[in-house]
């Protein structure tokens, strides 16, 4: 087993992915969400590696040290899943457990839906699986229901969210990470709806003191990466929401069949939204081998960063039962890892 975390670039699916990896054993892929990096798994990588797994966390397409394609259409769900399929092959493996958070959860659910032969287990954090709605595309249905103030519309506008976030990237990331966390108060909490003419960050405040789970050095990593690449790549994921609905037509009615785990914080704004609550309530119907739903009291949206001890324990319990390591493990890990 590799004792140390290493980083390298791997050519896959016509792009380059910058990956962080550690350990040896069954492959576990960690897919981050918006607006994060492989670094957001910094507490899970060593814990899973010490438990006997080969852990690989890429900067997803459009993020960090990975390729940032210029075309909006290069960020469709089929490309994002294709990156993970190609990554497994490039690593010389024939199976993996895929774990995702936020948008990475959507990638993980979709990968397990499309390639259950390859992705033998799936765990998702913060975003439940939402089956394809046969009645229409997501933005179309939201607009028809009078919910055109949902943040997806704002994030889909060409150039507008980038301009807001890139005016002061460090301040923007600081605000978002705090406002989406379980530490935010009701009046500083992230809102998923926006009034006309109001930006996503306008009602957020920058905390005088960062919460215990997020240090200034952590913020430096995120801000430095987004200063180099900007945020067009990350926002392009949102600009494919309706296109993804079209691309997933062949999977209409299909279920996610691999063993599955879902983890979220009770103060997560996604879970607290009508869409998130509905998806969580119906999760077992579209994920028939759902092993457990772990709701961490007081946790917010950045759950693997906010509550690493609880998240690591839940992941290791799930992996041990449904994606076990063969042979002895000298030092199992369940706790917080820096």
C-alpha positions in Angstrom: 0.0 0.0 0.0 1.2 3.5 -0.8 1.5 5.3 2.6 1.6 8.8 1.2 -0.9 10.8 -0.8 0.4 11.5 -4.3 -0.8 13.6 -7.2 -0.5 13.2 -10.9 -2.2 13.9 -14.3 -4.0 11.1 -16.2 -5.2 11.3 -19.8 -8.8 10.1 -20.0 -11.8 10.6 -22.3 -10.0 13.2 -24.4 -9.1 15.4 -21.4 -6.6 15.4 -18.5 -7.7 14.7 -14.9 -5.5 15.8 -12.0 -5.9 13.1 -9.3 -5.0 12.7 -5.7 -4.5 9.0 -4.7 -3.5 6.9 -1.8 -3.5 3.3 -0.7 -3.9 -0.1 -2.3 -6.8 -2.5 -2.6 -10.3 -2.2 -4.1 -10.7 1.1 -6.0 -12.8 3.9 -4.5 -13.4 7.0 -6.6 -14.3 10.3 -4.8 -16.2 12.8 -6.9 -16.4 16.3 -5.5 -19.1 18.9 -6.2 -19.6 22.6 -6.8 -17.6 24.7 -6.0 -14.9 22.4 -4.6 -11.9 20.2 -5.5 -10.5 16.8 -4.8 -9.1 18.7 -1.7 -12.6 18.6 -0.2 -12.0 14.9 0.4 -8.8 15.5 2.4 -10.3 13.8 5.5 -11.6 10.8 3.7 -8.7 9.9 1.5 -6.3 8.8 4.3 -9.0 7.1 6.3 -10.2 5.0 3.5 -6.7 4.2 2.4 -5.7 3.0 5.8 -8.8 0.8 5.8 -7.3 -1.1 2.8 -8.7 0.8 -0.2 -7.1 2.4 -3.2 -8.5 5.9 -3.1 -8.5 8.2 -6.1 -10.0 11.7 -6.0 -9.9 13.7 -9.2 -10.4 17.4 -9.7 -13.5 17.0 -11.8 -13.7 18.3 -15.4 -13.5 22.1 -15.3 -11.9 22.2 -11.9 -8.5 22.6 -10.3 -5.6 21.0 -12.2 -7.9 19.1 -14.6 -8.8 20.2 -18.1 -11.3 23.1 -18.5 -13.0 22.6 -21.9 -14.3 25.8 -23.5 -17.5 24.5 -24.9 -20.6 24.4 -22.6 -21.7 21.1 -24.2 -18.5 19.4 -22.9 -20.0 19.3 -19.4 -22.9 17.0 -20.1 -23.6 14.1 -17.7 -22.5 11.6 -20.3 -19.1 13.3 -20.5 -18.8 13.4 -16.7 -19.7 9.8 -16.3 -17.4 8.9 -19.2 -14.5 10.6 -17.4 -15.0 8.2 -14.4 -15.4 5.1 -16.6 -12.2 6.0 -18.5 -10.4 6.8 -15.2 -11.2 3.3 -13.9 -9.7 1.8 -17.1 -6.6 4.1 -17.0 -6.0 3.0 -13.4 -5.9 -0.6 -14.6 -9.0 -1.6 -12.7 -12.2 -3.4 -13.7 -14.5 -2.3 -10.8 -14.9 0.5 -8.3 -17.1 2.0 -5.7 -18.0 5.5 -6.6 -18.7 8.1 -4.0 -19.9 11.6 -4.8 -20.9 14.9 -3.1 -23.2 17.6 -4.5 -22.8 17.5 -8.3 -20.4 14.7 -7.7 -23.4 12.8 -6.2 -25.2 13.2 -9.5 -22.2 11.8 -11.3 -22.0 8.9 -8.9 -25.8 8.1 -9.2 -25.6 8.3 -13.0 -22.5 6.2 -13.2 -24.1 3.5 -11.1 -27.2 3.7 -13.2 -25.4 3.5 -16.5 -22.6 1.1 -15.6 -23.6 -1.2 -12.7 -21.2 -3.8 -14.0 -18.3 -1.4 -13.4 -19.5 0.6 -10.4 -20.3 -2.2 -7.9 -21.3 0.2 -5.0 -22.3 3.8 -4.8 -22.5 6.4 -2.0 -23.8 9.9 -2.4 -23.6 12.8 0.0 -26.1 15.7 0.2 -27.9 15.2 -3.1 -30.4 12.3 -3.4 -31.0 10.5 -6.6 -33.7 12.1 -8.7 -35.1 9.8 -11.4 -35.7 11.3 -14.8 -39.1 12.8 -14.9 -41.0 11.7 -18.0 -43.1 14.8 -18.0 -40.4 17.2 -19.1 -36.9 18.7 -18.5 -36.1 20.1 -15.1 -35.9 23.8 -15.9 -39.0 23.6 -18.1 -41.0 22.0 -15.3 -39.8 24.5 -12.8 -40.7 27.4 -15.0 -44.1 26.0 -15.7 -44.7 25.6 -12.0 -43.9 29.3 -11.3 -40.5 28.5 -9.7 -38.3 30.6 -12.1 -36.6 32.1 -9.0 -34.7 28.8 -8.4 -30.9 29.3 -8.4 -30.4 26.9 -11.3 -31.8 29.6 -13.7 -29.3 32.2 -12.4 -26.4 29.8 -12.6 -27.4 28.9 -16.2 -27.2 32.5 -17.4 -24.1 33.0 -19.6 -21.4 34.9 -17.8 -23.6 36.4 -15.1 -22.7 34.1 -12.1 -19.0 34.1 -13.1 -19.0 37.9 -13.0 -20.5 37.9 -9.5 -18.2 35.3 -8.1 -15.0 36.4 -9.8 -15.1 40.0 -8.5 -13.5 38.7 -5.3 -13.0 34.9 -5.5 -11.7 34.4 -2.0 -14.6 36.4 -0.5 -17.1 34.5 -2.7 -15.9 31.0 -1.7 -15.7 32.1 2.0 -19.3 33.2 1.9 -20.6 30.2 0.1 -18.8 27.6 2.3 -20.0 29.4 5.4 -23.6 30.0 4.2 -24.1 26.4 3.1 -22.7 25.0 6.3 -24.5 23.9 9.5 -22.8 26.8 11.3 -24.8 29.5 9.4 -27.6 31.2 11.3 -31.1 31.5 9.7 -30.4 35.0 8.5 -27.0 34.1 6.9 -28.0 30.7 5.6 -27.7 30.0 1.8 -30.9 30.5 -0.1 -31.8 28.5 -3.2 -34.2 31.1 -4.5 -33.3 34.5 -5.8 -35.4 37.6 -6.2 -35.2 39.4 -9.5 -32.1 41.5 -9.9 -30.4 39.9 -6.8 -27.2 38.0 -7.0 -26.6 34.6 -5.4 -24.1 36.1 -2.9 -26.0 39.4 -2.1 -27.6 38.2 1.1 -24.6 36.3 2.4 -22.1 37.6 4.9 -18.5 36.8 5.3 -17.9 35.4 8.8 -15.4 37.3 11.0 -14.1 33.9 12.2 -14.2 30.8 10.1 -15.9 27.7 11.5 -13.7 25.1 13.2 -13.8 22.7 10.1 -12.5 25.4 7.7 -9.1 27.0 8.1 -7.6 30.0 6.3 -5.1 27.5 4.7 -8.1 25.5 3.3 -9.6 28.6 1.9 -6.3 29.5 0.3 -6.4 26.1 -1.6 -9.9 26.7 -3.0 -9.5 30.4 -3.8 -6.1 29.8 -5.4 -7.5 27.2 -7.7 -10.5 29.3 -8.8 -8.3 32.3 -9.4 -6.2 30.3 -11.9 -9.2 28.9 -13.9 -12.1 31.1 -13.1 -15.6 29.6 -12.5 -16.9 29.1 -16.1 -16.2 25.4 -16.1 -18.0 24.8 -12.8 -21.0 26.8 -13.9 -21.1 25.0 -17.2 -22.3 21.9 -15.3 -25.5 23.8 -14.6 -25.9 24.9 -18.2 -26.4 21.3 -19.2 -29.3 20.4 -16.8 -32.0 20.2 -19.4 -29.6 18.7 -22.0 -28.8 16.0 -19.4 -32.5 15.2 -19.2 -32.5 14.6 -23.0 -29.3 12.5 -22.9 -30.8 10.3 -20.2 -33.9 9.3 -22.2 -32.6 5.7 -22.7 -32.6 5.2 -19.0 -36.2 6.3 -18.4 -37.6 4.2 -15.7 -34.3 2.4 -14.9 -33.3 2.0 -11.3 -29.9 2.4 -9.6 -29.2 -1.2 -8.7 -25.8 -1.4 -6.9 -25.7 -1.3 -3.1 -26.1 2.3 -2.1 -25.6 4.7 0.8 -26.9 8.2 1.3 -25.4 10.7 3.8 -26.5 14.3 4.5 -26.6 16.9 7.2 -29.9 17.8 8.8 -29.2 21.5 8.2 -28.3 21.0 4.5 -30.3 23.5 2.4 -30.6 20.9 -0.4 -32.3 18.4 1.9 -34.4 21.2 3.4 -35.8 22.3 0.0 -39.0 20.9 -1.4 -37.2 19.2 -4.2 -34.6 17.7 -1.9 -37.2 16.4 0.6 -39.2 14.8 -2.1 -36.2 13.1 -3.6 -35.1 11.8 -0.2 -38.6 10.5 0.7 -38.7 8.6 -2.6 -35.1 7.5 -2.7 -35.7 3.8 -1.9 -38.1 3.5 -4.8 -35.5 4.4 -7.4 -32.5 2.9 -5.5 -33.8 -0.6 -4.4 -30.6 -1.7 -2.8 -30.3 1.4 -0.6 -28.6 0.1 2.5 -28.9 3.2 4.8 -29.7 6.9 5.0 -27.4 8.6 7.5 -28.6 12.1 8.5 -26.0 13.8 10.6 -27.6 16.2 13.2 -26.6 19.8 12.7 -24.5 19.2 9.6 -24.7 21.4 6.6 -24.1 20.9 2.9 -20.3 20.5 3.0 -20.8 17.4 5.2 -17.6 15.5 4.5 -15.6 18.6 5.5 -17.8 19.6 8.4 -18.3 16.2 10.0 -15.5 13.9 8.8 -15.6 11.6 11.8 -19.3 10.7 11.2 -18.9 10.6 7.4 -15.8 8.3 7.5 -17.5 5.9 9.9 -20.6 5.7 7.7 -18.6 5.1 4.6 -16.4 2.5 6.2 -19.4 0.6 7.6 -21.0 0.6 4.1 -17.8 -0.4 2.3 -17.1 -3.2 4.8 -20.4 -4.8 4.1 -20.9 -4.2 0.4 -17.5 -3.6 -1.0 -15.1 -5.3 1.4 -11.3 -5.5 1.4 -10.0 -9.0 0.9 -7.4 -9.9 3.5 -6.2 -8.3 6.7 -6.1 -4.5 7.3 -3.4 -3.5 9.7 -4.8 -0.1 10.7 -8.5 0.5 10.2 -9.5 4.1 10.3 -12.8 5.7 11.3 -12.0 9.1 12.5 -10.9 12.6 11.6 -7.8 12.9 9.4 -5.9 16.0 8.5 
